Amino acid sequence: LLSVSCLGDCELHTSCGIQKCTTDFVSFTSHLNAAVEDFDLEFCKALRAYSVCTYRNSKVCRGNLVYHSAVLGIGDLMTQRNCTKNGPTSSTNSEMTHDPCNYSGHTEAREHQREEKTPSPTYLFCGLFGDPHLRTFKDHFQTCKVEGAWPLIDNKYLSVQVTNVPVVPGSSATATNKITIIFKSYQDCTDQKVYQAMTDDLPSAFVDGTTSGGDENTRSLHIVEKVSGRYIEMHARYIGTTVYVRQLGHYLTLAIRMPQELAMAYEESQDLQLCVNGCPSSERIDQSGHLPLPVVGKLLPSGAASHPRSGYTLETATTKCHEKMLVRDIYFYSCVFDLLTTGDANFTAAAHSALQDVEALHPSKDHWHIFPRSGDDGVGRDSKFFVRPGLLWLILVVYL
């Protein structure tokens, strides 16, 4: 296996990295002693690293006899040594030994190439839930109309589009009933994969019926079904990205964690991304992230304060949301807002799950909770919205 020579063939396959794979394998095993107890363990780790290296070169080495001989030899040796295909692999400072389908592996390879320590990658979070509330990559919180199809993310690696439909007749309130996610083709890690979810159709596979991209053993991209028809996760290891999609009631929610350097890798023509730049000002319902209070004197018709069309009063909506969320942050206030707007108790679960997704995916615990400022122009603990609970002016100001 290790003594195969090029026989004049290597010059015809200069892009094939099989020689480097073999050299690394020799480096991993040359110091091993068969009499030592952990010989088999270390030898199997070296074989798995060799196998990963050959797989990454499978396309460019397709016509190389040395490559095919190495692949057959690796299989024979793994059988002889009872090595499992999955498990730890040997590693060195060589770029070739790092898994190109592991985003953290890319970072490590860059560190070794530069021979200097580079900072750990910075991750960003974006989420969409309710009717609808958006948390951008910059941790800005907005409530928007955005009816129809809108791009949340659109960069070199990933595209996410949501479709929002009205939830209350005669109002501009909308919620998400369709999500389309495109993982773009990337090296040998994955072919392009498209995922699409709609209300009452939250599949656990991509549209082509597969549940993973690339090699099944490396799992560079795969879908995990958490709750059948209600909650799935997508893990794209090659771009360090995780996506959660849920259905709560009749509508969908989405949360995503992605490295900053990849999230910001887009062309100038791709600047309409809600996760990056937020909603256009013409689509905003809130005021700088805060749900607006009414202008003094804008009273509801007689009797409407105690019996709003949603079926909830401010007091009952607050109590309902407090059952799920003890901290009165923006997610709590969004819950109250959605109940007063729609009367749909499922929006309580949506706000609660959105906060859980933040706690699972957001890189900074200090930024999990966002608190609206106090004052007359925002929904805060000291604002008129909470001081005067009998006045349900909010819906009139926002939607009428």
C-alpha positions in Angstrom: 0.0 0.0 0.0 2.7 2.5 1.0 5.3 1.5 -1.6 3.3 2.2 -4.7 5.3 4.6 -7.0 4.0 7.1 -9.5 5.3 5.2 -12.6 5.3 8.4 -14.5 1.6 8.9 -13.9 1.8 11.6 -11.2 2.6 14.5 -13.5 -0.7 13.9 -15.3 -2.6 14.3 -12.1 -0.9 17.3 -10.4 -4.1 18.3 -8.7 -4.5 14.9 -7.1 -3.4 15.0 -3.5 -3.0 11.2 -3.0 0.8 11.6 -2.5 0.2 14.0 0.4 -2.4 11.7 1.9 0.1 8.8 1.8 2.9 10.9 3.2 0.7 11.9 6.1 -0.2 8.3 6.8 3.4 7.3 6.9 4.1 10.2 9.3 1.2 9.1 11.5 2.4 5.5 11.7 6.2 5.5 11.4 6.7 5.9 15.1 4.2 3.3 16.2 5.4 0.1 17.8 3.2 -3.0 17.3 4.2 -4.3 20.7 2.7 -1.3 22.4 -0.8 -1.7 23.9 -2.5 1.2 22.0 -0.9 0.3 18.6 -4.3 -0.8 17.0 -6.1 2.3 18.3 -3.5 4.7 16.9 -3.2 2.8 13.6 -6.9 2.8 13.1 -7.0 6.6 13.8 -4.3 7.0 11.1 -6.2 4.8 8.7 -9.4 6.8 9.2 -7.5 10.1 8.6 -6.1 8.5 5.4 -9.5 7.5 4.3 -11.0 11.0 4.9 -8.1 12.5 2.9 -8.6 10.1 0.0 -12.4 10.8 0.0 -11.7 14.6 -0.2 -9.6 13.9 -3.3 -12.0 11.5 -5.0 -13.1 13.8 -7.8 -9.7 15.1 -8.8 -8.0 11.7 -8.4 -10.7 9.8 -10.3 -8.3 8.6 -13.1 -5.3 8.1 -10.9 -4.2 4.4 -10.5 -2.2 5.2 -7.4 -5.3 6.7 -5.8 -7.5 3.7 -6.5 -4.7 1.4 -5.2 -4.6 3.4 -2.0 -8.4 3.2 -1.5 -8.4 -0.6 -1.9 -5.4 -0.9 0.4 -7.0 1.2 3.1 -10.1 -1.0 3.0 -8.0 -4.1 3.4 -6.0 -2.7 6.3 -9.2 -1.5 8.1 -10.6 -5.0 7.8 -7.4 -6.7 9.0 -7.2 -4.4 12.1 -10.9 -4.4 12.8 -11.1 -0.7 12.5 -14.5 1.0 12.5 -15.2 3.6 9.8 -16.4 6.2 12.3 -14.2 7.4 15.1 -11.3 9.7 15.9 -8.7 10.5 13.4 -5.0 11.4 13.6 -4.1 15.0 13.0 -1.1 17.1 12.3 -0.4 20.8 11.5 -0.7 19.9 7.8 -3.6 21.5 6.0 -4.5 18.3 4.2 -5.2 16.4 7.5 -7.9 18.9 8.5 -11.4 18.1 7.5 -12.4 20.7 4.9 -16.1 19.9 5.7 -15.7 21.0 9.3 -15.9 24.8 9.6 -13.8 24.8 12.8 -11.3 22.6 10.9 -11.0 25.4 8.3 -10.2 27.8 11.2 -7.5 25.5 12.6 -5.9 25.0 9.2 -5.7 28.8 8.7 -4.1 29.1 12.1 -1.4 26.6 11.3 -0.8 28.1 7.9 -0.2 31.5 9.3 1.7 30.1 12.2 -0.1 32.4 14.6 -3.1 32.2 16.8 -6.3 33.7 15.3 -9.4 34.5 17.2 -12.2 32.0 17.5 -14.9 32.5 14.9 -17.7 35.0 15.7 -21.2 33.6 15.4 -24.4 35.5 14.7 -28.1 34.7 15.5 -31.3 35.5 13.7 -34.8 34.5 14.5 -38.4 35.0 13.2 -41.6 34.2 15.0 -45.1 35.5 15.8 -46.8 38.0 13.6 -43.9 38.4 12.8 -41.2 39.5 15.1 -37.6 39.6 13.8 -34.3 39.4 15.7 -31.5 40.4 13.3 -27.9 39.4 13.2 -27.2 42.7 14.9 -29.5 41.8 17.8 -32.0 44.5 16.6 -35.6 43.5 17.4 -38.4 44.5 15.0 -42.0 43.8 14.4 -42.9 44.0 10.7 -45.7 43.5 8.1 -43.6 41.9 5.3 -46.5 40.2 3.6 -45.6 37.8 0.8 -42.1 36.3 0.1 -39.1 37.9 1.7 -35.4 36.9 1.9 -34.1 36.4 5.4 -30.6 35.3 4.3 -29.0 35.3 0.8 -25.2 34.8 0.7 -22.6 32.6 -1.0 -23.4 29.6 1.1 -27.1 29.8 2.2 -30.4 31.3 1.1 -33.5 31.4 3.4 -36.8 32.8 2.2 -40.0 33.1 4.2 -43.6 33.8 3.0 -46.0 35.6 5.3 -49.8 35.7 5.1 -52.4 37.9 7.0 -53.6 36.4 10.2 -56.5 38.8 11.1 -59.0 39.9 8.4 -58.8 43.7 7.9 -55.4 44.1 9.6 -51.8 44.2 8.4 -50.6 41.5 10.9 -48.9 38.6 9.2 -47.3 35.3 10.2 -45.0 32.8 8.4 -46.7 29.9 6.6 -43.8 28.8 4.3 -40.0 28.6 4.6 -37.6 27.7 1.8 -33.9 27.0 2.6 -31.2 26.4 0.0 -27.8 25.1 1.1 -25.6 25.9 -1.9 -23.1 23.4 -3.3 -19.8 23.6 -1.5 -16.6 21.8 -2.7 -17.0 18.0 -2.0 -18.9 18.6 1.2 -22.4 18.8 -0.3 -24.4 19.2 -3.5 -27.0 21.9 -3.5 -29.8 20.9 -1.1 -33.2 22.5 -0.9 -35.6 22.3 2.1 -39.1 23.5 2.1 -41.7 23.6 4.9 -45.3 24.8 4.8 -48.1 24.9 7.3 -49.0 21.3 8.2 -46.1 20.0 6.1 -42.8 20.1 8.1 -40.8 17.3 6.4 -37.7 15.6 7.9 -36.0 15.5 4.5 -34.9 17.7 1.7 -37.1 18.1 -1.4 -35.1 15.3 -3.1 -36.0 12.9 -0.3 -32.5 12.7 1.2 -31.7 13.7 4.8 -28.1 14.6 4.3 -25.6 16.2 1.9 -22.2 14.8 0.9 -20.8 11.7 2.5 -23.2 10.0 5.0 -20.3 9.1 7.2 -18.9 12.6 7.6 -22.4 14.1 8.0 -21.3 17.5 6.7 -25.0 18.4 6.3 -27.9 16.6 7.8 -31.5 17.0 9.1 -32.6 15.8 12.6 -36.3 15.4 13.3 -37.0 16.3 16.9 -40.8 16.2 17.0 -42.6 14.6 14.0 -44.2 17.3 11.9 -43.5 20.0 14.4 -39.8 20.6 15.0 -36.6 19.8 12.9 -33.0 20.9 13.1 -30.5 21.2 10.2 -26.8 21.0 11.0 -24.4 22.3 8.2 -21.1 21.4 9.7 -19.1 22.6 6.7 -20.3 26.1 7.2 -20.7 26.0 11.0 -24.4 26.7 10.7 -27.4 25.4 12.6 -31.1 26.0 11.7 -34.2 25.3 13.7 -37.7 25.2 12.1 -40.9 24.7 14.1 -44.6 24.7 13.5 -46.7 26.2 16.4 -50.4 26.4 15.7 -50.9 27.3 12.1 -47.6 29.1 11.6 -43.8 28.5 11.4 -40.9 29.9 13.3 -37.2 29.9 12.3 -33.9 30.4 14.2 -30.4 30.3 12.8 -26.8 30.5 14.1 -24.1 31.2 11.5 -20.5 32.4 11.5 -20.2 36.1 10.9 -17.6 35.8 8.1 -20.0 33.6 6.1 -23.2 35.5 6.9 -21.6 38.6 5.5 -20.2 37.0 2.4 -22.7 38.4 -0.1 -22.8 40.6 -3.2 -24.1 44.2 -3.3 -27.1 43.0 -5.2 -28.0 40.7 -2.2 -28.5 43.5 0.3 -32.2 42.9 0.9 -31.8 40.4 3.7 -34.0 40.8 6.7 -31.5 39.0 9.0 -28.7 41.4 8.0 -30.4 44.8 7.5 -33.8 44.3 9.1 -37.1 45.2 7.6 -37.5 48.3 5.3 -38.9 51.2 7.2 -42.1 51.1 5.2 -42.7 47.6 6.6 -42.1 48.4 10.2 -44.9 48.2 12.8 -42.7 48.9 15.8 -40.8 52.1 16.6 -37.1 51.4 17.0 -37.8 47.9 18.3 -40.6 48.9 20.7 -44.3 48.4 20.2 -45.9 51.9 19.9 -48.2 53.5 22.4 -51.3 55.4 21.2 -51.6 59.1 20.8 -53.5 60.6 23.8 -57.2 60.8 23.1 -57.3 57.8 20.7 -59.9 55.8 22.7 -61.5 52.6 21.6 -65.3 52.6 21.1 -67.4 52.3 24.3 -67.1 48.9 25.9 -64.2 47.7 23.7 -61.6 47.9 26.4 -63.2 45.2 28.4 -64.1 43.0 25.4 -61.6 43.5 22.6 -62.1 41.6 19.4 -59.2 39.2 20.1 -61.0 37.9 23.2 -58.1 39.0 25.4 -57.8 42.0 27.6 -54.4 43.4 28.5 -54.7 41.8 31.9 -55.6 38.3 30.6 -53.0 38.4 27.9 -50.4 39.4 30.4 -51.4 36.6 32.7 -51.4 34.1 29.8 -47.9 35.1 28.7 -46.5 35.1 32.2 -47.4 31.4 32.5 -44.7 30.6 29.9 -42.2 33.5 30.4 -41.3 34.9 33.8 -38.9 37.5 32.5 -40.6 40.5 31.1 -38.3 41.0 28.1 -39.2 41.8 24.5 -40.3 38.2 24.0 -42.8 38.5 26.8 -44.2 41.8 25.4 -44.3 40.3 21.9 -46.4 37.5 23.3 -48.9 40.0 24.8 -48.9 42.0 21.6 -49.7 38.9 19.5 -52.5 37.7 21.9 -54.2 41.1 21.8 -53.8 41.2 18.0 -54.9 37.7 17.0 -56.5 36.0 20.1 -54.5 32.9 19.1 -52.9 31.3 22.2 -50.5 29.4 20.0 -48.5 32.7 19.7 -47.7 32.3 23.4 -45.9 29.0 22.6 -44.2 30.6 19.6 -42.7 33.4 21.7 -41.6 30.9 24.4 -40.0 28.6 21.9 -38.3 31.6 20.2 -36.7 32.5 23.5 -35.6 28.8 24.0 -34.0 28.9 20.6 -32.1 32.0 21.5 -30.8 30.3 24.6 -29.7 27.3 22.5 -28.1 29.1 19.6 -27.2 32.7 20.5 -23.4 32.8 21.2 -23.7 35.3 24.1 -25.7 34.6 27.2 -25.5 38.3 28.1 -27.6 39.1 25.0 -30.3 36.5 25.3 -32.8 38.9 26.8 -33.7 42.3 25.2 -35.5 44.7 27.4 -37.5 47.6 25.8 -36.8 51.0 27.1 -39.3 52.7 29.4 -41.2 55.7 28.4 -44.3 56.9 26.5 -42.9 55.8 23.2 -42.3 52.1 24.0 -43.8 49.1 25.7 -41.8 49.1 28.9 -42.4 48.3 32.5 -42.9 52.0 33.4 -44.8 52.9 30.3 -48.4 54.0 30.1 -49.1 50.6 28.4 -48.7 48.9 31.8 -49.7 51.8 34.1 -53.2 52.0 32.5 -54.2 48.4 31.7 -57.8 49.3 31.0 -56.9 51.2 27.8 -56.4 48.8 24.8 -55.3 51.5 22.4 -52.4 49.5 21.0 -54.2 47.6 18.2 -55.9 50.8 16.9 -52.6 52.6 16.6 -50.7 49.8 15.0 -53.1 48.4 12.5 -55.9 51.0 11.9 
